[in-house]
């Protein structure tokens, strides 16, 4: 009768277990990297929204408090462009357009880490009553 030797069986089992753990580890790293990237993208979307909202609020405030700015915007036809608002680099880049309608519309577009977000706001009282604090913004329109 022949003796069957199992001398290499332990090595085969160790290699198979190592292979299984390597596959599980690689899958975990790929999954966590995807979740991390999604988190970064969500943060960029949120930051772009808040930068656009800050731009709209800034322009509405300037229209309320700065008669020279208001006159410049009103004299532009059909719209005035405000390019490259001076925010910090963490807030991204932003530009805005103010339309010369009866009810002014401010539209700001912000870009953070390659992700853009636009936000518009109507000034409720129109041009003539823009100096009153209650007339600043009637509603935000998320685009």
C-alpha atoms as an extended CHARMM CRD file, in Angstrom:
* protein
*
       143  EXT
         1         1  UNK       CA              0.0000000000        0.0000000000        0.0000000000  PROA      1               0.0000000000
         2         2  UNK       CA              1.1770000000        3.4630000000       -0.8360000000  PROA      2               0.0000000000
         3         3  UNK       CA              1.5600000000        6.2190000000        1.7480000000  PROA      3               0.0000000000
         4         4  UNK       CA              0.0050000000        9.4860000000        0.5560000000  PROA      4               0.0000000000
         5         5  UNK       CA              1.8660000000       12.5040000000        1.8700000000  PROA      5               0.0000000000
         6         6  UNK       CA              0.0250000000       15.7240000000        2.7370000000  PROA      6               0.0000000000
         7         7  UNK       CA              3.1660000000       17.7700000000        3.1250000000  PROA      7               0.0000000000
         8         8  UNK       CA              2.1190000000       20.5360000000        0.6580000000  PROA      8               0.0000000000
         9         9  UNK       CA             -1.5310000000       20.7600000000        1.7620000000  PROA      9               0.0000000000
        10        10  UNK       CA             -0.8810000000       23.3320000000        4.4830000000  PROA      10              0.0000000000
        11        11  UNK       CA              0.9000000000       25.6110000000        2.0300000000  PROA      11              0.0000000000
        12        12  UNK       CA             -1.9830000000       25.3240000000       -0.4510000000  PROA      12              0.0000000000
        13        13  UNK       CA             -4.5080000000       26.2140000000        2.2740000000  PROA      13              0.0000000000
        14        14  UNK       CA             -2.4630000000       29.1980000000        3.4230000000  PROA      14              0.0000000000
        15        15  UNK       CA             -2.1960000000       30.4890000000       -0.1520000000  PROA      15              0.0000000000
        16        16  UNK       CA             -5.9370000000       30.0720000000       -0.7310000000  PROA      16              0.0000000000
        17        17  UNK       CA             -6.8030000000       31.8740000000        2.5230000000  PROA      17              0.0000000000
        18        18  UNK       CA             -4.3220000000       34.6420000000        1.6580000000  PROA      18              0.0000000000
        19        19  UNK       CA             -5.9540000000       34.9900000000       -1.7860000000  PROA      19              0.0000000000
        20        20  UNK       CA             -9.4510000000       35.2310000000       -0.2710000000  PROA      20              0.0000000000
        21        21  UNK       CA             -8.3440000000       37.8800000000        2.2570000000  PROA      21              0.0000000000
        22        22  UNK       CA             -6.5380000000       39.8130000000       -0.4920000000  PROA      22              0.0000000000
        23        23  UNK       CA             -9.7030000000       39.9110000000       -2.6130000000  PROA      23              0.0000000000
        24        24  UNK       CA            -11.8050000000       41.0280000000        0.3810000000  PROA      24              0.0000000000
        25        25  UNK       CA             -9.2340000000       43.7010000000        1.2900000000  PROA      25              0.0000000000
        26        26  UNK       CA             -9.0600000000       45.0310000000       -2.2640000000  PROA      26              0.0000000000
        27        27  UNK       CA            -12.8600000000       45.1760000000       -2.4980000000  PROA      27              0.0000000000
        28        28  UNK       CA            -12.9630000000       47.0850000000        0.8060000000  PROA      28              0.0000000000
        29        29  UNK       CA            -10.3800000000       49.6060000000       -0.4100000000  PROA      29              0.0000000000
        30        30  UNK       CA            -12.2120000000       50.1770000000       -3.7000000000  PROA      30              0.0000000000
        31        31  UNK       CA            -15.5090000000       50.6120000000       -1.8590000000  PROA      31              0.0000000000
        32        32  UNK       CA            -14.0990000000       53.0610000000        0.6920000000  PROA      32              0.0000000000
        33        33  UNK       CA            -12.3920000000       55.0560000000       -2.0700000000  PROA      33              0.0000000000
        34        34  UNK       CA            -15.7130000000       55.3460000000       -3.9470000000  PROA      34              0.0000000000
        35        35  UNK       CA            -17.4720000000       56.4900000000       -0.7700000000  PROA      35              0.0000000000
        36        36  UNK       CA            -14.7150000000       59.0280000000       -0.1080000000  PROA      36              0.0000000000
        37        37  UNK       CA            -14.9870000000       60.4350000000       -3.6350000000  PROA      37              0.0000000000
        38        38  UNK       CA            -18.7870000000       60.6590000000       -3.3210000000  PROA      38              0.0000000000
        39        39  UNK       CA            -18.3470000000       62.5580000000       -0.0610000000  PROA      39              0.0000000000
        40        40  UNK       CA            -15.9360000000       65.0010000000       -1.7390000000  PROA      40              0.0000000000
        41        41  UNK       CA            -18.3810000000       65.5420000000       -4.6260000000  PROA      41              0.0000000000
        42        42  UNK       CA            -21.2960000000       66.1140000000       -2.2390000000  PROA      42              0.0000000000
        43        43  UNK       CA            -19.2140000000       68.6480000000       -0.3350000000  PROA      43              0.0000000000
        44        44  UNK       CA            -18.3760000000       70.4370000000       -3.5970000000  PROA      44              0.0000000000
        45        45  UNK       CA            -22.0530000000       70.5770000000       -4.6200000000  PROA      45              0.0000000000
        46        46  UNK       CA            -22.9940000000       71.9820000000       -1.2300000000  PROA      46              0.0000000000
        47        47  UNK       CA            -20.1600000000       74.5350000000       -1.3050000000  PROA      47              0.0000000000
        48        48  UNK       CA            -21.0920000000       75.6280000000       -4.8430000000  PROA      48              0.0000000000
        49        49  UNK       CA            -24.7130000000       76.1430000000       -3.7120000000  PROA      49              0.0000000000
        50        50  UNK       CA            -23.6690000000       78.2460000000       -0.7200000000  PROA      50              0.0000000000
        51        51  UNK       CA            -21.2260000000       80.2750000000       -2.8320000000  PROA      51              0.0000000000
        52        52  UNK       CA            -23.9720000000       81.0000000000       -5.3890000000  PROA      52              0.0000000000
        53        53  UNK       CA            -26.3620000000       81.9370000000       -2.5680000000  PROA      53              0.0000000000
        54        54  UNK       CA            -23.7540000000       84.2470000000       -1.0350000000  PROA      54              0.0000000000
        55        55  UNK       CA            -23.2670000000       85.9010000000       -4.4220000000  PROA      55              0.0000000000
        56        56  UNK       CA            -26.9960000000       86.4610000000       -4.8690000000  PROA      56              0.0000000000
        57        57  UNK       CA            -27.2370000000       87.8970000000       -1.3510000000  PROA      57              0.0000000000
        58        58  UNK       CA            -24.1900000000       90.1200000000       -1.9380000000  PROA      58              0.0000000000
        59        59  UNK       CA            -25.5710000000       91.5520000000       -5.1740000000  PROA      59              0.0000000000
        60        60  UNK       CA            -29.0200000000       92.0670000000       -3.6240000000  PROA      60              0.0000000000
        61        61  UNK       CA            -27.3740000000       93.8880000000       -0.7360000000  PROA      61              0.0000000000
        62        62  UNK       CA            -25.3470000000       96.0370000000       -3.1470000000  PROA      62              0.0000000000
        63        63  UNK       CA            -28.5130000000       96.8960000000       -5.0580000000  PROA      63              0.0000000000
        64        64  UNK       CA            -30.0890000000       97.9130000000       -1.7750000000  PROA      64              0.0000000000
        65        65  UNK       CA            -27.2010000000       99.9380000000       -0.3350000000  PROA      65              0.0000000000
        66        66  UNK       CA            -25.0520000000      101.1550000000       -3.2410000000  PROA      66              0.0000000000
        67        67  UNK       CA            -26.8110000000      103.6490000000       -5.5220000000  PROA      67              0.0000000000
        68        68  UNK       CA            -23.8720000000      103.7590000000       -7.9560000000  PROA      68              0.0000000000
        69        69  UNK       CA            -23.9370000000       99.9720000000       -8.4100000000  PROA      69              0.0000000000
        70        70  UNK       CA            -27.7220000000      100.0520000000       -8.7890000000  PROA      70              0.0000000000
        71        71  UNK       CA            -27.4740000000      102.7670000000      -11.4810000000  PROA      71              0.0000000000
        72        72  UNK       CA            -24.7830000000      100.8150000000      -13.3620000000  PROA      72              0.0000000000
        73        73  UNK       CA            -26.8640000000       97.6460000000      -13.3310000000  PROA      73              0.0000000000
        74        74  UNK       CA            -30.0490000000       99.4730000000      -14.3630000000  PROA      74              0.0000000000
        75        75  UNK       CA            -28.2910000000      101.1730000000      -17.2670000000  PROA      75              0.0000000000
        76        76  UNK       CA            -26.9730000000       97.8780000000      -18.6710000000  PROA      76              0.0000000000
        77        77  UNK       CA            -29.2050000000       96.4380000000      -21.3240000000  PROA      77              0.0000000000
        78        78  UNK       CA            -30.6830000000       93.8220000000      -21.2150000000  PROA      78              0.0000000000
        79        79  UNK       CA            -28.5790000000       92.4770000000      -18.3430000000  PROA      79              0.0000000000
        80        80  UNK       CA            -25.5170000000       93.3180000000      -16.3000000000  PROA      80              0.0000000000
        81        81  UNK       CA            -22.8030000000       90.7270000000      -15.8280000000  PROA      81              0.0000000000
        82        82  UNK       CA            -20.8030000000       90.5680000000      -12.6210000000  PROA      82              0.0000000000
        83        83  UNK       CA            -17.8130000000       88.3270000000      -13.2950000000  PROA      83              0.0000000000
        84        84  UNK       CA            -15.3750000000       86.7100000000      -10.8730000000  PROA      84              0.0000000000
        85        85  UNK       CA            -16.7030000000       87.6650000000       -7.4740000000  PROA      85              0.0000000000
        86        86  UNK       CA            -13.7130000000       87.9300000000       -5.1120000000  PROA      86              0.0000000000
        87        87  UNK       CA            -14.3010000000       84.9850000000       -2.7900000000  PROA      87              0.0000000000
        88        88  UNK       CA            -11.5560000000       82.8490000000       -1.2730000000  PROA      88              0.0000000000
        89        89  UNK       CA            -10.3580000000       79.8560000000       -3.2740000000  PROA      89              0.0000000000
        90        90  UNK       CA            -12.1490000000       77.4230000000       -0.9210000000  PROA      90              0.0000000000
        91        91  UNK       CA            -15.4740000000       78.9750000000       -1.9470000000  PROA      91              0.0000000000
        92        92  UNK       CA            -14.7380000000       78.4760000000       -5.6420000000  PROA      92              0.0000000000
        93        93  UNK       CA            -15.2590000000       80.8560000000       -8.5300000000  PROA      93              0.0000000000
        94        94  UNK       CA            -18.5300000000       82.6250000000       -9.1570000000  PROA      94              0.0000000000
        95        95  UNK       CA            -20.1330000000       84.9340000000      -11.6970000000  PROA      95              0.0000000000
        96        96  UNK       CA            -23.5660000000       86.5120000000      -11.8120000000  PROA      96              0.0000000000
        97        97  UNK       CA            -26.0330000000       88.1640000000      -14.1540000000  PROA      97              0.0000000000
        98        98  UNK       CA            -28.6840000000       90.6970000000      -13.1400000000  PROA      98              0.0000000000
        99        99  UNK       CA            -31.4790000000       91.0720000000      -15.6830000000  PROA      99              0.0000000000
       100       100  UNK       CA            -33.0940000000       94.4340000000      -16.3140000000  PROA      100             0.0000000000
       101       101  UNK       CA            -36.7000000000       93.4450000000      -15.9790000000  PROA      101             0.0000000000
       102       102  UNK       CA            -39.5030000000       95.0950000000      -14.0070000000  PROA      102             0.0000000000
       103       103  UNK       CA            -38.7330000000       92.5870000000      -11.2730000000  PROA      103             0.0000000000
       104       104  UNK       CA            -34.9230000000       92.1550000000      -11.2780000000  PROA      104             0.0000000000
       105       105  UNK       CA            -33.6140000000       88.6020000000      -11.4470000000  PROA      105             0.0000000000
       106       106  UNK       CA            -30.1650000000       87.7890000000      -10.0640000000  PROA      106             0.0000000000
       107       107  UNK       CA            -28.6200000000       84.5530000000      -11.3270000000  PROA      107             0.0000000000
       108       108  UNK       CA            -25.3130000000       83.3520000000       -9.8850000000  PROA      108             0.0000000000
       109       109  UNK       CA            -23.2840000000       80.3540000000      -11.0160000000  PROA      109             0.0000000000
       110       110  UNK       CA            -20.5540000000       79.0120000000       -8.7400000000  PROA      110             0.0000000000
       111       111  UNK       CA            -17.9570000000       76.3670000000       -9.5890000000  PROA      111             0.0000000000
       112       112  UNK       CA            -16.1370000000       74.3710000000       -6.9160000000  PROA      112             0.0000000000
       113       113  UNK       CA            -13.7660000000       71.5310000000       -7.8550000000  PROA      113             0.0000000000
       114       114  UNK       CA            -15.2740000000       71.3290000000      -11.3360000000  PROA      114             0.0000000000
       115       115  UNK       CA            -18.8660000000       71.1220000000      -10.0770000000  PROA      115             0.0000000000
       116       116  UNK       CA            -21.1760000000       74.0250000000      -10.9840000000  PROA      116             0.0000000000
       117       117  UNK       CA            -24.3520000000       75.1330000000       -9.2740000000  PROA      117             0.0000000000
       118       118  UNK       CA            -26.6880000000       77.9680000000      -10.2800000000  PROA      118             0.0000000000
       119       119  UNK       CA            -29.1030000000       79.8770000000       -8.0870000000  PROA      119             0.0000000000
       120       120  UNK       CA            -31.4720000000       82.6980000000       -8.9920000000  PROA      120             0.0000000000
       121       121  UNK       CA            -33.4690000000       85.1380000000       -6.9130000000  PROA      121             0.0000000000
       122       122  UNK       CA            -36.2440000000       87.5850000000       -7.7580000000  PROA      122             0.0000000000
       123       123  UNK       CA            -36.2670000000       90.9810000000       -6.1050000000  PROA      123             0.0000000000
       124       124  UNK       CA            -39.8170000000       91.3160000000       -4.9060000000  PROA      124             0.0000000000
       125       125  UNK       CA            -40.4060000000       95.0600000000       -5.1170000000  PROA      125             0.0000000000
       126       126  UNK       CA            -38.7330000000       95.7590000000       -8.4210000000  PROA      126             0.0000000000
       127       127  UNK       CA            -36.1990000000       98.5190000000       -9.0460000000  PROA      127             0.0000000000
       128       128  UNK       CA            -37.9830000000      101.4300000000       -7.4570000000  PROA      128             0.0000000000
       129       129  UNK       CA            -38.3660000000       99.9850000000       -3.9610000000  PROA      129             0.0000000000
       130       130  UNK       CA            -35.1440000000       98.0160000000       -3.8090000000  PROA      130             0.0000000000
       131       131  UNK       CA            -33.9260000000      100.3240000000       -1.0400000000  PROA      131             0.0000000000
       132       132  UNK       CA            -36.3460000000       98.9240000000        1.5280000000  PROA      132             0.0000000000
       133       133  UNK       CA            -35.0610000000       95.9490000000        3.5460000000  PROA      133             0.0000000000
       134       134  UNK       CA            -38.2070000000       93.8700000000        3.0220000000  PROA      134             0.0000000000
       135       135  UNK       CA            -37.8680000000       94.0250000000       -0.7490000000  PROA      135             0.0000000000
       136       136  UNK       CA            -34.5740000000       92.2140000000       -1.0770000000  PROA      136             0.0000000000
       137       137  UNK       CA            -35.4230000000       88.6730000000       -2.1210000000  PROA      137             0.0000000000
       138       138  UNK       CA            -38.8220000000       87.1710000000       -2.7430000000  PROA      138             0.0000000000
       139       139  UNK       CA            -37.6400000000       83.6300000000       -3.4500000000  PROA      139             0.0000000000
       140       140  UNK       CA            -34.6180000000       81.5720000000       -4.4120000000  PROA      140             0.0000000000
       141       141  UNK       CA            -34.8180000000       79.4190000000       -7.5040000000  PROA      141             0.0000000000
       142       142  UNK       CA            -32.4300000000       76.4630000000       -7.3610000000  PROA      142             0.0000000000
       143       143  UNK       CA            -31.3200000000       75.3710000000      -10.8230000000  PROA      143             0.0000000000
